[in-house]
Amino acid sequence: MSAVDLLPLPPGLVAVTGDEGAGKTTLLRGLGEDALWLDLSLPGQDQYVPQQVWDALLEECPLWDTQLQHDLIEALDLLPHLGKKLYMLSTGSRRKVALVGLLASGATVTCLDQPFAALDKSSARVIREFLADAADHKSRTWVVADYEADPRLPWRRHIALT
């Protein structure tokens, strides 16, 4: 299945599921210019502090939500890490930095590639609650790729890759 086969995407939550190597990440990357995808491990950005990551995204995202950014920083317990370079952060904290950027971006289509991986339970709950709240959005789409579609979330569409 190609990214073109997915279009048009409905607003709200879209699940893309499949085993390792099924093509979930490739599909997300192929969604085109209107979709924001980010490798949650933030490769090549070890020397940046979180704000530098967000500032770079802010330049690309005219609908950036600064209040949501601050709310997520607090909810994901990133305040103690704001002055640290990314190489000093755990895998989970690095991924939280990327998730803050994606969720605050305001992008029409936001791609989340295994958003719950390496997160503590509290942070996973924050992301799940955000997605549940976003499920009824009228103009934005969140495409969530993972091994399984979280049964607690109200998916508008489910694409299973084999």
Backbone torsions as a table, in degrees:
resi	resn	phi	psi	omega
1	MET	NA	134.8	177.6
2	SER	-101.5	166.5	178.7
3	ALA	-60.6	-33.6	179.7
4	VAL	-61.7	-33.9	179.5
5	ASP	-65.1	-20.2	-179.0
6	LEU	-81.9	-21.7	-171.7
7	LEU	-81.0	146.8	-5.2
8	PRO	-77.3	148.6	177.4
9	LEU	-87.8	138.5	176.3
10	PRO	-76.0	156.2	172.2
11	PRO	-68.2	156.5	-179.4
12	GLY	100.1	-146.2	-173.5
13	LEU	-101.3	131.6	176.2
14	VAL	-123.8	125.0	178.2
15	ALA	-97.2	133.4	171.6
16	VAL	-119.9	114.6	-175.4
17	THR	-121.9	156.9	177.6
18	GLY	167.1	164.6	178.9
19	ASP	-71.4	172.7	174.9
20	GLU	-55.8	131.8	178.4
21	GLY	82.6	4.5	-178.9
22	ALA	-75.5	-15.6	177.9
23	GLY	107.3	17.1	-178.4
24	LYS	-60.1	-51.0	-177.7
25	THR	-65.1	-42.9	178.5
26	THR	-59.0	-41.2	179.2
27	LEU	-63.5	-45.0	179.0
28	LEU	-61.5	-45.1	-179.4
29	ARG	-62.8	-28.1	-176.4
30	GLY	-85.6	3.0	-177.3
31	LEU	-71.1	-13.7	171.5
32	GLY	97.2	-169.5	-172.6
33	GLU	-63.1	-30.7	-176.0
34	ASP	-78.4	-10.7	-177.4
35	ALA	-106.3	140.6	176.6
36	LEU	-103.4	116.3	176.4
37	TRP	-121.4	143.5	-179.3
38	LEU	-146.2	130.8	174.1
39	ASP	-66.7	115.0	-173.6
40	LEU	-65.9	-12.5	176.5
41	SER	-84.4	-6.9	178.3
42	LEU	51.0	57.1	-179.3
43	PRO	-62.9	145.9	178.1
44	GLY	76.4	7.6	-177.7
45	GLN	-119.0	21.5	-176.2
46	ASP	-54.0	-33.6	-175.0
47	GLN	-86.8	-1.3	179.9
48	TYR	-89.3	151.5	167.8
49	VAL	-92.7	161.0	-176.7
50	PRO	-50.3	-42.8	-177.6
51	GLN	-60.8	-33.3	178.0
52	GLN	-66.6	-36.3	176.5
53	VAL	-63.3	-47.8	-178.3
54	TRP	-67.0	-37.6	178.4
55	ASP	-62.1	-39.8	178.7
56	ALA	-64.4	-41.0	177.7
57	LEU	-67.9	-39.5	-179.3
58	LEU	-56.2	-36.4	179.3
59	GLU	-63.6	-29.5	-178.7
60	GLU	-92.1	-11.8	-169.8
61	CYS	-123.4	90.7	-177.2
62	PRO	-65.5	-17.3	-179.8
63	LEU	-100.8	22.2	-179.9
64	TRP	-51.6	136.6	-179.2
65	ASP	-107.3	95.0	-176.6
66	THR	-63.3	-38.7	179.1
67	GLN	-64.2	-42.9	177.1
68	LEU	-63.3	-40.3	176.4
69	GLN	-54.7	-50.1	-179.0
70	HIS	-64.9	-40.1	178.3
71	ASP	-62.7	-42.2	180.0
72	LEU	-69.1	-38.5	177.3
73	ILE	-56.7	-45.0	-180.0
74	GLU	-69.7	-47.7	-176.6
75	ALA	-64.0	-32.8	-179.4
76	LEU	-91.7	7.7	176.5
77	ASP	58.0	44.7	178.5
78	LEU	-94.4	-9.1	-178.1
79	LEU	-51.6	-44.3	-179.2
80	PRO	-67.6	-11.0	-174.6
81	HIS	-107.5	0.6	-172.9
82	LEU	-63.6	-28.8	180.0
83	GLY	-91.2	0.2	-177.3
84	LYS	-93.6	144.6	173.1
85	LYS	-73.8	153.6	-174.2
86	LEU	-58.8	-33.4	-179.7
87	TYR	-64.5	-17.0	179.8
88	MET	-87.4	-8.5	-175.3
89	LEU	-93.6	152.6	173.8
90	SER	-68.4	165.3	177.1
91	THR	-56.7	-43.9	-179.8
92	GLY	-62.9	-42.9	180.0
93	SER	-67.6	-37.9	175.9
94	ARG	-60.4	-45.0	179.8
95	ARG	-64.6	-35.5	177.8
96	LYS	-65.0	-37.8	176.6
97	VAL	-59.0	-47.0	179.6
98	ALA	-64.4	-41.8	179.9
99	LEU	-63.0	-39.9	176.2
100	VAL	-57.1	-45.6	179.9
101	GLY	-62.1	-44.7	-179.5
102	LEU	-65.8	-45.4	-175.8
103	LEU	-71.2	-32.3	-179.7
104	ALA	-85.6	-6.4	-172.0
105	SER	-61.8	-33.7	-175.0
106	GLY	77.7	9.0	-178.9
107	ALA	-62.3	145.8	179.0
108	THR	-61.9	-42.6	176.5
109	VAL	-124.6	118.8	179.5
110	THR	-113.3	125.9	-178.5
111	CYS	-101.6	125.1	179.8
112	LEU	-116.9	110.2	-175.7
113	ASP	-96.0	104.9	-176.7
114	GLN	49.4	63.0	-173.8
115	PRO	-67.1	-18.9	-176.3
116	PHE	-94.9	-9.7	-178.4
117	ALA	-61.9	133.8	176.0
118	ALA	68.9	8.7	178.2
119	LEU	-92.0	146.3	172.4
120	ASP	-71.3	164.6	-175.5
121	LYS	-58.4	-40.6	-178.6
122	SER	-63.5	-44.4	179.8
123	SER	-68.5	-39.5	177.1
124	ALA	-61.3	-38.2	178.2
125	ARG	-64.3	-41.5	178.5
126	VAL	-60.2	-46.3	-179.9
127	ILE	-65.6	-42.8	178.8
128	ARG	-61.3	-43.9	179.2
129	GLU	-64.1	-39.8	176.8
130	PHE	-59.6	-48.6	-178.8
131	LEU	-63.5	-40.4	178.1
132	ALA	-61.3	-41.8	178.1
133	ASP	-66.3	-33.2	-176.9
134	ALA	-81.5	-10.8	-172.8
135	ALA	-59.1	-28.8	-177.8
136	ASP	-98.6	11.2	-179.0
137	HIS	-60.0	140.7	-174.2
138	LYS	-85.9	-20.0	-175.2
139	SER	-133.7	-8.3	179.6
140	ARG	-107.8	149.3	179.5
141	THR	-125.4	137.3	173.5
142	TRP	-117.5	116.2	178.6
143	VAL	-99.8	115.7	-174.6
144	VAL	-110.9	115.1	178.5
145	ALA	-99.9	130.4	178.5
146	ASP	-162.7	176.7	179.7
147	TYR	-66.8	-37.5	179.3
148	GLU	-137.2	155.1	174.6
149	ALA	-82.4	123.9	180.0
150	ASP	-59.3	118.1	-176.4
151	PRO	-67.7	-11.9	179.2
152	ARG	-83.8	-6.7	-177.1
153	LEU	-104.9	144.2	-178.7
154	PRO	-86.5	85.8	-177.2
155	TRP	-71.2	138.6	174.0
156	ARG	-86.8	-29.9	-179.3
157	ARG	-150.8	147.1	178.4
158	HIS	-132.3	120.4	178.0
159	ILE	-111.5	116.3	179.6
160	ALA	-101.3	119.8	178.0
161	LEU	-94.7	142.4	179.0
162	THR	-120.6	NA	NA
